[in-house]
Amino acid sequence: MWEYSDKLKELFLNPKNAGEIENPDAVGEVGNITCGDALKLTLRIDKNTNKILDAKFQTFGCASAIASSSALTELIIGKTIEEAEKITNKDIADYLGGLPKEKMHCSVMGKEALEAAIANYRGEKKQPYEEEKIICHCFGVSEEKIRKVALENHLTTVDEITFFTKAGGGCGACIKDIEELLKKIWSIKPAPQKIYPTKKLSNLQKIAMIQDIIENDIRPKLQADGGDLELIDIEGNKVIVSLRAQCTSCPMSNVTLEDIENKLKELVSPDIIVETT
């Protein structure tokens, strides 16, 4: 049995801002009733200030979907469009005092509805749903959605992907595809390497080579996935680094550090040790 916070139960039993704004300035619709969850978000916006004056929702879903939708409207009313688009699905869950892990997809649906409404207000066209590569056909979940949600929430297992997107929660035929996608997202992919000299290096040469590999090889790969790394110091064979951006909270950070150490051992010296502050 799932445990619901008092705030979640309150907004389920007495949702705020339920309904639909007549002649809205923005509309965001996500989900599919046939898949179990659907949400329509309508906004009234001051076009001079871009401030959201009112927000209402209509949702077809469980208690968590209703409470998440209500929480979303309370979070965005009074904010500018620019401020609202910074709200994450984690902010929605936190506002509710937490969500059961199996219901995190409800907060993701809220975030997606907000993104769709903002795109609608700006006159932007979302990529047609049918053109996206679908990974989970049971729930119509695309590869791009899984990738986006995994990166934003640091998800590393199929179960986590299922909790946040429902993908993999139906027939299970897509589980292997999800596993492969997660490997691609979180691994440091091999790339053509510079050829470094194998002769004995002076301390200055070793330091210069370590700096070069970190700046021109390792950091670009981490940055491509939303992470980063800072070289703090080099003490003999000890390389001290500090994780930055999404790497700071990534559950795979130990694997990342091991990969970096192995790369430096291979290209600079087998005695290299990487430590983090």
MIBAVEX-244112 format. One record per atom (N, C-alpha, C): residue in one letter; z, y, x. Coordinates in steps of 0.1 Angstrom, whole numbers, plus 5000, padded with zeros to 4 digits. Layout:
aZYX/...
***
This chain:
m500049885009/m500050005000/m500050125009/w499150225006/w499050345014/w500250445010/e500650515021/e501750615019/e501050755018/y501350825007/y500750955005/y501851065007/s501551165013/s502451275015/s502751345002/d503851425001/d504151494989/d503051594986/k502551664996/k501451764994/k500251694989/l499851584994/l498651514989/l498851474974/k500051424971/k500351384957/k500251504948/e500851614953/e500851734945/e499451784941/l498551784951/l497151834949/l496351734942/f496651604942/f495951514934/f496351524919/l497651544916/l498151554903/l497851694897/n497951794905/n497651934901/n496652004910/p495451954910/p494452014920/p494252164917/k494052234929/k493752374928/k492252394929/n491752494921/n490352534922/n489352424918/a489752344909/a488852244903/a487852314894/g486652264894/g485652324885/g484352374893/e483652464887/e482352504892/e482152654890/i481852734900/i481552874899/i480252894893/e480152984883/e478853014876/e478053104885/n476753064887/n475853144895/n476553164909/p476853064916/p477453074929/p476553124940/d477153174951/d476353224962/d476053114972/a476753004971/a476452894980/a476952764973/v476152654975/v476452524970/v476352424980/g477252334981/g477252224991/g477452094983/e476552004984/e476751874977/e476551764987/v477551674988/v477551554997/v477951434990/g477651314996/g478151194991/g477151134980/n477551024975/n476750964965/n477650884956/i477550904943/i478450834933/i478250684934/t477050634937/t476850494939/t477550434950/c477950514960/c478650474972/c480150494970/g480550554959/g482050564957/g482650704958/d481950794965/d482550934967/d481451034966/a481651144959/a480751254959/a481451384957/l480951494963/l481651624962/l480651734961/k480951824952/k480151944950/k481052064952/l480752154962/l481452274965/l480652394962/t481252484954/t480552614951/t481352734956/l480752834961/l481452944967/l480953074961/r481853174960/r481553314957/r481853384970/i480853464975/i480953524988/i480553674987/d481353754994/d481153904995/d480053915005/k478853955001/k477753965010/k477854075021/n478654165018/n478854275028/n479854235040/t480754155036/t481754105047/t481653965050/n480853885043/n480753735045/n482053665042/k482953735034/k484253675031/k484153585018/i484753475019/i484753375007/i485753424997/l485353474986/l486253524976/l486753414966/d485953314964/d486453204956/d485753074960/a486352964957/a485752834960/a486252734950/k485352654944/k485752554935/k485052424938/f485552314933/f485052184937/f484952094925/q484052004925/q483951894916/q483751764924/t484651664922/t484551544930/t484651424922/f483951324926/f484051184921/f484651104932/g485851064930/g486450984941/g487950954938/c488650904949/c489950864948/c490950984949/a492250954949/a493251054950/a493151134962/s492751074973/s492651144986/s491451234986/a490351194979/a489151274978/a489451404970/i490151384959/i490551504951/i491451594959/a492451544965/a493451624972/a492751694984/s491851624991/s491151675003/s490251794998/s489551774987/s488651874982/s489452004978/s490551984971/s491452094967/s491952164980/a492452084990/a492952145002/a491852235009/l490652185009/l489552255015/l489352395009/t489352394996/t489252524989/t490352624993/e491552574993/e492652664997/e492552715011/l492052625020/l491852665034/l490852775036/i489752775028/i488652865031/i488652995023/i489352995011/i489353125003/i490053235011/g489353345012/g489953455020/g489453465034/k488753355039/k488153355052/k486753405052/t486253455063/t484853475064/t484053345067/i482753355065/i481953235067/i482153185082/e482253275091/e482353245105/e483653175108/e484753225101/e486053165102/e486153025096/a485453015084/a485552885077/a484852775084/e483752805090/e482952705097/e483652645109/k484752705113/k485552645124/k486552545119/i486752535106/i487652435100/i487152295102/t487952205107/t487652065109/t488151975099/n487751855099/n488251755089/n489751725093/k490151745105/k491551725109/k492351835103/d491851955102/d492552065096/d492852035081/i491851975075/i492051935060/i493151825059/a493151725068/a494151625068/a495551675071/d495551765081/d496851825085/d497451905073/y496551985066/y497052065055/y497751975044/l497251855043/l497851755033/l499051685038/g499451715051/g500551645057/g500151505061/g498851495064/g498351365069/g497651285057/l496751205062/l496051115053/l496150965058/p496250875049/p496250735054/p494950715062/k495050635073/k493850625082/k492650575075/e492850495065/e491750435057/e491050535048/k491650655047/k491150755038/k490650885045/m490550875058/m490150985066/m488651035062/h487850935057/h486550975053/h486551085042/c487651095035/c487751205024/c487751345031/s488451355042/s488451485049/s487151515055/v486451405060/v485151425065/v484151475055/m484251415043/m483451465032/m483651605028/g484851655029/g485151795027/g484451885037/k484651845050/k483951925060/k482451925059/e481851815055/e480451805053/e479951895041/a480751905031/a480451985019/a480452135023/l481452165031/l481552305036/l480352345045/e479952255054/e478752275062/e477552295054/a477352205043/a476252215035/a476152345027/a477352395022/a477452515015/a477052635024/i477552635036/i477252745045/i475752745049/a475252625051/a473752625054/a472952675042/n473452645030/n472752685018/n472852835017/y474052895020/y474153045019/y473253115029/r473053055041/r472253115051/r470753085050/g470453005039/g469052975037/g468552875047/e469452795053/e469052695063/e468752565055/k467752485060/k467452355054/k468052245062/k468852165055/k469452045062/k468351945063/q468351865074/q467451755076/q467451665064/p466251635059/p466251545047/p466951415050/y467851375041/y468751255043/y467851135046/e466751115039/e465950995041/e465350985055/e465251105062/e464551105075/e465551065086/e466851065084/e467851025094/e467850875096/k468150825108/k468150685110/k469450635104/i469350545095/i470550495088/i471050365095/i472350375098/i473050265105/i473650175094/c474450225085/c475050155074/c474350175061/h473650075057/h472850085045/h473650065032/c474850005033/c475749995022/c476250125017/f476550215027/f477050345023/f476150465027/g474950435032/g474050535036/g474450625047/v475150565057/v475650645068/v474650645080/s474350765085/s473350775095/s473950765109/e473050745119/e473450735133/e474050875137/e473350985133/e473851115137/e475251145131/k475451105119/k476851125113/k477851055121/i477650925124/i478550845132/i478850915146/r477750955152/r477851025165/r478751145164/k478451235154/k479151355152/k480651335150/v480951245140/v482351225136/v483051165148/a482451075155/a483051005167/a483451105177/l482551195181/l482851295191/l483851395186/e483851445174/e484751545169/e486151485168/n486251355165/n487651295163/n488051195173/h487251185184/h487451095195/h487750945190/l486750895183/l486850765177/l486150665187/t486850555189/t486350465199/t486150315194/t486550285182/t486450155177/t485750155163/v485250035160/v484450025147/v485350055135/d486650005136/d487550025125/d487750175123/e487950255134/e488050395132/e486850465126/i485650415130/i484450465124/i484450435109/t484850315105/t484950275091/t485850365083/f487050395089/f488050475082/f487450625080/f486750675089/f486250815089/f484950825081/t484150715081/t482750735075/t482450625065/k483250525064/k482950405056/k481950305062/a481250355072/a480250265079/a480850135084/g480250025081/g480849895085/g481849835075/g482049905064/g483049865055/g482449785043/g481149765044/g480449685033/g480249545037/c478949515039/c478549375043/c478849345057/g478949445066/g479349425080/g478149395089/a476849405083/a475649385091/a475449485102/c476049605100/c475849715109/c476949725120/i477849635120/i478949645130/i478549635144/k477549545148/k477049545161/k476349675165/d475649735156/d474949855158/d475949965161/i477049965154/i478150075156/i478750055169/e479049925173/e479649895186/e478649945197/e477349925196/e476449965207/e476350125207/l476450185196/l476450335195/l477650385202/l478850325199/l480050375206/l480050365221/k479450255225/k479250235240/k478450345246/k477350385239/k476450485244/k477150625244/i477950645234/i478650775232/i479650795243/w480450695246/w481650715255/w481450665269/s480350605272/s480150555286/s479550665294/i479750665308/i479050755317/i477850685321/k476750725317/k475450645319/k474950665333/p474550555339/p473950565352/p472750645353/a472550715364/a471350805366/a470950795380/p469650835383/p469250835397/p470150915405/q470550855416/q471550925425/q470850985437/k471551085442/k471051135455/k471451035466/i470651035477/i470950945488/i471751025498/y472950975500/y473951035509/y474050955522/p474251025533/p474350955546/p475450855546/t475250745553/t476350645554/t477150645567/k476750735576/k477450755589/k478850805586/k479750795596/k481150845595/k481050995593/l481851035583/l481851185579/l483051255585/s482851385589/s483951465592/s484651505579/n485851555580/n486651605568/n485851705560/l485251805568/l484451905561/l483251845554/q482551745560/q481451685553/q481851605541/k483051535542/k483551455531/k483851545519/i484551665522/i484851755511/i483651815505/a482651845513/a481451905507/a480651805499/m480651675503/m479951575495/m480651545482/i482051545482/i482751515470/i482551635460/q482551755465/q482251875456/q480851865450/d479951825459/d478551815454/d478351715443/i478951595445/i478851485435/i479551525422/i480651585423/i481351625411/i480651735403/e480151835410/e479551945404/e478151915398/n477351835406/n475951815402/n475651675396/d476651585396/d476351455390/d477351425379/i478651435382/i479651385373/i479851485361/r480051615365/r480351715354/r479251725344/p478051735348/p476951745338/p476951635327/k477251515332/k477351395322/k478551415313/l479651455318/l480851475309/l480551595299/q479951695304/q479651815295/q478651785284/a477751685287/a476851645277/a477451585265/d478651525267/d479351465256/d480651545252/g480651675255/g481651765251/g482951765260/g482851695271/g484051695280/g483751775292/d484751775302/d484551845314/d485651805324/l485451855336/l486451815347/l486451925357/e487651945362/e487852055373/e488451985385/l487852015397/l488351965410/l489452055414/i490651995415/i491852075419/i492052085434/d491951965440/d492251965455/d491751835461/i491551835474/i491251715481/i492251705493/e492951595493/e493951575503/e493651445511/g492851455521/g492451325528/g491551255519/n491951125516/n491151045507/n491551055492/k492551145490/k492951165476/k492251285469/v491551255458/v490851355451/v491651385438/i492051515437/i492951545425/i492051635416/v491951585403/v491151645393/v491951675381/s491451765372/s492051785359/s491051775348/l491351695338/l490351685327/l490351805318/r489251835313/r489051955305/r488251925292/a488252015282/a487552005270/a487951875263/q487051805257/q487351685249/q487951575257/c487751575271/c488251475279/c489851475279/t490451585276/t491851595277/t492551515266/s491951485255/s492551405244/s491751275242/c490851245250/c489951135248/c490751005251/p490850905242/p491550785245/p490850695256/m489650735260/m488950665270/m489050735284/s489950835285/s490050915297/s490250825310/n491150725308/n491450635320/n490150565325/v489350525315/v488050465319/v487150565326/t487150685321/t486350795328/t486750815342/l488150825344/l488650845358/l488250725367/e488350605362/e487950485370/e486450495374/d485650535364/d484250545367/d483950655378/i484650765377/i484550865387/i485050815401/e486150755401/e486650695414/e485650595420/n485150505412/n484150405417/n482950475422/k482450585416/k481250655420/k481550715434/l482750775436/l483050845448/l483250735459/k483850625456/k484050515465/k482650465470/e481750455461/e480450405465/e479650505473/l479750635470/l478850735476/l479450805488/v480850805488/v481450885499/v482250795508/s483250725503/s484150635511/s484850535502/p484950415506/p485750315498/p487250335497/d487650435505/d489150465505/d489550575495/i488550635488/i488750745479/i489650695468/i490650785464/i491550755453/i491450885444/v491250865431/v491150985422/v492450985414/e493151105414/e494351125405/e494151245397/t494851245386/t494751365377/t496051435375/t495951565373/t497151645372/t497751635357/
***
